[in-house]
Amino acid sequence: MTSPVLLKNGGVPMLVIHGTADEVIPFGYGRTYAEAAAAAGVEVTFTASPGAGHFDVVEPDGHAWGVARAWLEQRSAAGGEHTS
């Protein structure tokens, strides 16, 4: 796992979506990563994808992509301003 403490993201907001039923990477890792990134000064949004397994989050019609689209649209509508 990449360390958010070492992350140099240049002020780019981050969206972390993790499936609650991920059978490859324990769900807690996603939340811990997001918390560490926030503590390192990264603007981060964490979203749990209920019942999603490891590969479910890449399904174009799934919960995760809906969250990602809404997150991106919110930022586009804000004219590039960073909002949570």
C-alpha positions in Angstrom: 0.0 0.0 0.0 1.3 3.4 -0.9 1.9 5.6 2.2 -0.2 8.7 2.3 2.4 10.2 4.6 4.9 10.1 1.8 2.3 11.3 -0.8 3.1 14.6 -2.5 -0.1 15.3 -4.2 0.3 19.0 -4.8 -3.1 20.0 -3.4 -5.1 17.6 -5.6 -8.2 16.3 -3.8 -8.5 12.6 -3.4 -11.5 10.3 -3.5 -11.1 6.9 -1.8 -13.9 4.4 -2.4 -13.6 1.0 -0.8 -16.0 -2.0 -0.9 -17.2 -3.2 2.4 -16.9 -6.8 1.2 -13.5 -6.5 -0.4 -12.0 -10.0 -0.2 -8.4 -8.9 -1.2 -7.7 -5.7 0.8 -9.4 -5.5 4.2 -12.0 -2.7 4.3 -10.3 -1.0 7.2 -7.2 -0.3 5.0 -9.1 2.1 2.8 -10.4 4.1 5.8 -7.0 4.1 7.5 -5.4 5.3 4.2 -7.9 8.1 3.9 -7.4 9.2 7.5 -3.6 9.2 7.1 -3.9 11.2 3.9 -6.1 13.7 5.7 -3.7 13.9 8.6 -0.9 14.6 6.0 -2.9 17.6 4.7 -4.5 16.0 1.7 -8.1 16.9 1.0 -9.7 13.4 1.0 -13.2 12.0 0.8 -13.7 8.4 1.9 -16.8 6.5 0.8 -17.7 2.9 1.6 -19.3 1.0 -1.2 -21.8 -1.3 0.6 -21.4 -5.0 -0.1 -18.9 -4.4 -2.9 -16.0 -6.8 -3.4 -12.5 -6.0 -4.7 -13.5 -5.7 -8.4 -17.1 -4.5 -7.9 -15.8 -0.9 -7.6 -14.7 -0.9 -11.2 -18.2 -1.8 -12.6 -19.3 1.2 -14.7 -22.9 0.9 -13.5 -22.0 0.2 -9.9 -22.2 2.3 -6.7 -18.6 3.4 -6.8 -18.8 5.0 -10.3 -21.9 6.8 -9.3 -20.1 8.2 -6.3 -17.1 9.1 -8.5 -19.2 10.8 -11.1 -21.0 12.9 -8.5 -17.7 13.8 -6.8 -16.2 15.0 -10.1 -19.4 16.8 -11.1 -19.4 18.7 -7.8 -15.8 19.8 -8.3 -16.5 20.8 -11.9 -19.6 22.8 -10.9 -17.5 24.6 -8.2 -15.2 25.9 -11.0 -12.2 24.0 -9.8 -12.5 25.1 -6.2 -11.8 22.3 -3.7 -14.9 21.3 -1.7 -15.7 18.3 0.5 
